[in-house]
Amino acid sequence: MTTIDDTTEKYLLDAIGLAMGNVRDRKTWPFGAVLVRDGKVLARSVNEVDALCDPSAHAEMQAVRDACRVQGSTDLSGSTVYASGYPCPMCLTAMYLAGVKEVYYAYSNEDGAPYDLSAERGYVEIARPVEQREMKITSLPVRPEGEDLYEAWRKAQG
């Protein structure tokens, strides 16, 4: 088992406290996240899926969104996320895209499974070949006349 330093434990307890507040105050999802860079907390957030009627408003997603907004950039390189639970594939991908360098979580998928709070299903589904997934995903390479969309993007980047 990995040893926990005082700082990591402090932020994980903060994430769990946020999650507990969400359960007690809102009677909703037990997830919280704290995003830190260079010893400074950039964002503290909770799962707001029900409050915002937004299935993507997971605690980690909200932390990434809030931190990016605060700094005026989508670059969170070198930051760390402390999460109450194991991040789902969506949250993990957002953290990769933003440049988060590491994630610590307190409750594993195994801890969450008896409560239907495990992210494992998403990982299992994504690991399947596309043609075997529950949700049908089909590539249809439609292109309009004229300039290609991706070429236009590349030109706009300078």
N, C-alpha and C positions, 0 to 999 in steps of 0.2 A: 504494500500500500504506500502511496505517495505521502510524504510528510507535508504539512501545511505550515507556512510561515504566518506570522501575526497579521501582516497586511492582507494576505489572501483570505485568511479566515474572517477578518473584519469586513471585507467587501462581500464575501459570500453570505455572511450573516445579515448584511445590509440588504442584499438581494432577497434573501428569505424573509426578512422583515417586511419588505415591500410586498412580496407575494402574500404574506399573512394578512397584511392590511387589506389587500384586494379581496381576500376571502371574507374577512370579518366585516369590512365596511360596505363592499359592493356585492357580497355573496356570489362571487364569480371566480374565474380561473386563478389557480395558485402559482402564478409565475411572476417573477420580478427579475430585473437585470440592472447592473451598474456597469457603465463603460468608463474606463480610466485610461489616461495617457500621461506619462511623466509625473505620476503621483497626483494628478488633478482629475477630479470627477467631472467628466464632460456631460454625462446624462445618467439619470436614475429613472427607471420606468417600470410599468406593470403591464400585464396583458390587458388590452382594451378592446378585445374582439367584440364583446357584447355591447359595451358602452358606445362604440363607434359604428356598430353593425358592419365591421370590416374584418373579414377572416384573416387578413394579413397583419393585424395589429397585435402581434405577439410582443411580449416584453422586450426581447432582443431586437426585434425590428424597430420598435418604438425608440429604444435606446440609440440605435444606429441613426434613425431619422433625426432625433433630437440633437445628437452630437454633431451631425453634419450641419444642421440648421444653425446651431450655436456658433460654429467656427466658419460658416459660409463656404464650406467645401465638402466634397464627398470623400476626401482622402483622410482616412482614419489610421494611416500607417503607424505601426508601433503601439497601437492601443491594445487594451485587454478588456474582455467582457467577462464579468462575473455573473453567472445565471443561477437561478434557483433550480432549474431543471435542465436536462440534456436538450440542446437546441435541435429543432426540427430542420429538415433539409432546406426549407425556404430561408430560415434565419441564418443557418450556417453559410449558405450561398451569399446572402447579403453581406455577411461579415467578411467573407473572402473578397468580394468585390470592393469593399470599402478599405481593405488592407489591414483588418484587425489581425494582430500577430498571435494572440493566444486567447483561449477561452477556458475558464474554470467553471464547473457546475457542481452543485451540491447533491441533487437527486438524479439518479441514473434512470435509464429507460426501465430497468428491472424494478426499481423502486416505484415507478409510476404505473407499471402495467396493471396491478390489481385494481387501480382506480380509473382505468382507461385514460391515463395521462402520459402514456409513452409515445415518443416520436418514431418508434421503430417501424411502424407500418409504412410511413413515407419513404424511409430508407430502403425497405424491402421492395416497395413498388418501383422506385427509381432504378434499383439494381437489375430488375427484369429487362429482357429485351423489349424494345418498343412495342413490337407486335403482340406481346404477352401481357401488357399492362391493362389494368381495369379501365382506364380512361383512354379512349381512342385518340391517337395523335397521328395526323396525316400530313405529309409534305406535299404541297401543290405549288410548284414553282411558277406561279403567275407573275408576269412582268408587264408593266404598262409600256406603251410606245414612248420613245424618247429616252431621256437620261435615266440610267440605272440608279435606284435608290441608294445603294451602298457606295457607288462611285460618287454620287452627289455629296454624301456624308464625308467621304475622304477628302474631297475638294474643299468642303467647308471647314475642315480641320486645319487647312493651311499647308 
